[in-house]
Amino acid sequence: MFGDPLKSICEDPLERKWIWISLFLAFFMAGMLGFYALAGNIHPPSNVETIDSSRLHLSEEFAEDKLGVTTNADGSLTVTLVAARYGFYPPVIEVPADTPVTFRIASADVLHGVHVPFTNMTTMIVPGYISEVRTSFPRTGEFSLLCNEYCGLGHDSMWSRLVVVPKSAGGASS
Amino acid sequence: MSRSNAAGISLASMWVGFTAFVVAALLGVYQVIERIDLIPGLKSPELYFGSVSTHGVLMAFVLTTFLVMGYGYYTATTSLDQALWNKPLAWFGFWLAVIGVLLAAGPLLTGNASVLYTFYPPLQAHPAFYLGATLLVVGSWVWCLQMVMMMTTWKKANPGETVPLAMYGTTANAILWFITSLGVAAEVLFQLLPWSLGIIETVDVGLARTLFSWTLHAIVYFWLFPAYIALYTLLPRAAGGRLFSDQMGRLAFILLLVFSVPIGFHHLYMDPFQAAGWKFLHMMGTFMVAVPTLITGFTIIASLEIAGKLRGGKGLFGWIGALPWGNPMVLAAILALLMLTFGGFGGMINASYAMNTMVHNTQWVTGHFHLIFGGTTVIMYFAIAYYLWPKMTGRALYSTRMALHQLWLWFIGMLILTLPWHQLGLAGQPRRISSTPYDESFVQAWLPAESAMIVGGAILFISALMLVYNLFRTHGNAQAEASLEVEYAEPLHAIQRMPHLMNSFGFWVLLVIVYMVASYGYPIAQFFLMDTYGTVPWSI
């Protein structure tokens, strides 16, 4: 039989039992989350890619005429957005439901965030870095893209529109 | 036992803390009213974000730091029965911190530092704000040094003896704070301060946020430590019982020291610039830091059960009714544990990597930390004040009845404030907004919960006023306090032989350093290895 390794630091058997339960709870929860993250490849947006936020208008990807929705060869969509005080550009985005969408977002000035309530589309937008979120929208309707990070005195007014149209309607026109 | 020579500095520190607290509570009332556009004439983002920044700085930096220092000095001198290591230096640290607060107050109150207490570069505040924050932190380092020196000199004078649990916890917190404050210190000294003075032109916001995350999680344990120390070392005696286990207190303090610093990336889950693998690693550590809190919950409730049964409580739950609910320390502890339970559930969701997506930067998060910090932690600050004020002033507490009412009001107000906030977060409301110019469907759905928060805020402010009134009147109370001795709880099992590792910190500090290098080494180094673009300053 193995002795309880906790015995040297704790004399009370009840307390030792509780420590084992605590450890089990912590490992169980971390294990469950870890399993789903790895098995389902579910990770928060964690793109590591730099960009000069003061020169977005000169960049290949974030120049004004490049923004908006583009359809890729495999049928998936890429939405290129610029966040700048106090709006998201372009201000209206239309995408079809149930289609893989990759958002690529850069800030032209300060720290911003984006959250589309009741969907899992959210990320921080940090000047100097490109944020990338991959998701798809199962429900159709009009959604709000809210800036969810304090970016200055006009922060409250920084929000724009995301329209999810039925897949058959085609979408991808913004 | 001789009289502590720290009563003066402890009282001065705690008064600075509680003064900041009342001002911040008043700002809180203004914020809950302004935020929902209740009175159109009141609408002003300038005032609101200035107020939120001041509220955050006063509550999170001033109340906490000064209370931790004051309680720490008194705990060190009374639990070790030893004079302050260097009294003039302690006062120097105190004044340095006070000057820091006053320096930062200027830009904060004039709207020149509305960058919230988390700094948020590239929004830039007046240099006096960063300088003030630096002086406050440097002042607190003087306290850290005092605590470490007092434990060291006591151990030299008492070879082979066990450091009292209260002092062991206080020293753990001093070391924890020093290590964790290095992150924000580096951000301010190498980035924000020179940048605000025009010495450097740009800052790397990714690096700044990474450095801040180094501080941002363990700082909450710096705030929480006094609450846990009071639960372990003052509560069991006040309840009329014994501490269930001295060693478990030590184990909890050690685990908090080791696990709370290297896990800051759960504040960066949604940020670009750090890869998912690092966030994953930090999430695992985040769940480990729940272990000391689970241990604490068990040990404290077991200690209360002992007290209740000694007082004649019978059966599985009969001991709860037998507890001395009329003792402010006991009442505060019970309410603190309840709020810790609610807040803990929410915390598990915030900590989980994927589920956090639904609540990130929503009002849910504000609800969570007001429950854990404003609830659990601050209500124990009240209990500590009610317990120590008579010891420090020699005067009996002005009114125990008022203290009990104050604690109940704080608990009720906090629940009315924070439970609706959780709901608002799930309904999509962002945190850190001064008005709600959104879709009508959102605004309508948010209204009931927002109305509740005004009631909660008002109750909390009344409770805050009752606290300072009671403490203030205690100074002039004609009735003297019967016993000036701080009565530390005795453990159920007398300490026989304390393992060296549970009576010292050298090994644990080494472990934290190794863990920190592993979890922050590359994530910080990457900013120097890749081509990054700094950001110029922006005004609010």
Interface residues (C-beta under 8 A of the other chain):
Chain A: S8 I9 C10 E11 D12 L14 E15 W18 I19 I21 S22 L23 L25 A26 F27 M29 A30 L33 G34 Y36 A37 I42 H43 P44 P45 S46 N47 V48 E49 T50 I51 D52 S53 S54 D109 V110 L111 G113 H115 P117 F118 N120 T122 T123 M124 I125 V126 P127 G128 Y129 I130 S131 E132 S144 L146 C147 N148 E149 Y150 C151 G152 L153 G154 H155 D156 S157 W159
Chain B: P45 E46 F49 S114 L116 Y120 P121 P122 L123 D204 V205 G206 R209 F244 S245 Q247 M248 L251 L268 Y269 M270 D271 P272 F273 Q274 A275 A276 K279 F280 M283 M284 F287 M288 A290 V291 L294 I295 F298 T299 A302 M348 S352 Y353 A354 N356 T357 M358 H360 N361 T362 A427 G428 P430 R431 R432 I433 S434 S435 T436 P437 Y438 D439 F442 L492 H493 P499 M502 Q526 M530 D531 T532 Y533 G534 T535 V536 W538 S539 I540
